[in-house]
Amino acid sequence: MLAFVRGLLVSWETGEKSAVVLDVHGFGIRVQVLARLFKTLPPVGTEMLLYTYMVFRDPEWVVYGFGSAAERDLFTELLKVNGVGAAAGMALLNTLSLTELIQAILSDNTRVLTLAPGVGTKTAQRLALELKSKMATWRHESTMISGSGGPPLSVREDVEMALMALGYRADEIQRGFGQVQVPQDSVDAWLRAMIQHLS
């Protein structure tokens, strides 16, 4: 519904529900953001872009904003899991980096997932079960064929599943493996490099 918002930064609010207000052609739009975004905020009056997702929370619409499309896309996947609302989704992305969160899901690491405020053991188990299963299904249904470029197979499979979970197509991921060079053969390093390249 609202894929992104570009406007001049007017003000910001810190606290439990961190937010920024952007002037978009004379309209002041309040966007709830991750707390860590404040480390990279431009000066007031400067244009900034946020990737957004709107949620209806009675009695109002709430706009959530993220510094990257990948964060926004993972947030929308989190909301599809039973028992995970917007508050829990934001808490997960505030507590864990994008790559840490994806790795925790792929490795069934519920202990790490429960580090996020409001995420209990049962919710963490559902997250790992439903999203890992979805990532595996996407990979199985894709026509992806491993090429000569890219990381070792064990790393490649995890990176592919994580990227497909974020909405990237099999063909663009395949091309990315041929164009990106990463000195370390780790899932974290490859995932960061691929997201940067594909975004």
Protein Blocks (a to p, Z undefined) as FASTA:
>chain_A
ZZbacdddfbdcedjkgcddddeehiacdddddfklmmmcccehiacddddddddddfbd
cddddfbfklmmmmmmmmmpghiafklmmmmmmmpcfklmmmmmmnopaklmmmpghiaf
klmmmmmmmmmmmmmmmmmmpccdcdfedcdfklmmmmmmmmmmnopafklmmmmmmmpc
cfbdcfklmmmmmmmmmZZ
